[in-house]
Amino acid sequence: MLGPLLAGEPGPRAASFTAGGGHWLGTDFVGRDVWREVLLGGRSVVLVALTATALAYLVALPLGLVSALTHRTWLEELLMRPLDVLLAVPSLLMVLLVAAVFTPGAVGLALLVALVNIPDAARIVRAGAAEAASRPAVEALRMQGETWWRTAVGYVGRSTTRVLAADAGVRFTGVLYLVATAAFLGVGVEPDASDWAVMVDRNRTGLFVQPWAVVVPALLIVALTMGGNLLVDSALEHRKKYGIKYGTKQGMKHRSKGRPS
């Protein structure tokens, strides 16, 4: 995310696929400095992937919660069956079909990737919320006249946070690879854009001449996906270890000692 601030101004272009000459990682297919392109190319990938993941959950959360809490079968069918139809279409195929009709930019690509992830995310939300919705506490809240918002979000929604957090790490990985694949195929980005996936695509012809232009952005995409999953797993394990989520005695004891929670 901070790469563009460190990239500096572009220098004079050198010959294509050359190493050395003041360029740490050599030059790319049009003579641009690979190191500078690497610094510039991560922001677009991260922003589009994060935006698409957030938009998918923004729609999937209310759909899943309403479906899990409603007692009207027709409403549940109305909400979930269209999502099952979308789920049957491969994500990449849908992206390519839409891209064949119009050319999406970065915003359009984020919306498109979010759309293809909504069905699966909604099913995960519904599955996690259904178990919490069947607890006696939900019936007690209804008998007390609590609002739907307090029941759905305040209790059921909070009960599903651990499931959603685990799913978010895996979903971000899938979204990131879908965004990178779309960019690799030229969807949502310019052919010569400073983007890690575009760098892999455009420089692969010189892989055996100047491999850094392909290897470095490819490794960074892999590192980003693995790092995201490890970060989520670590956070979940930390919450489980100290009982922070459920307010257990272990968690209270840990906090009372002044340790970071």
Helices and strands as residue ranges (DSSP letters): H 3-7, H 34-69, H 73-87, H 91-101, H 106-133, H 136-143, H 148-149, I 150-157, H 158-159, H 161-184, H 196-203, G 204-206, H 212-242, H 249-256
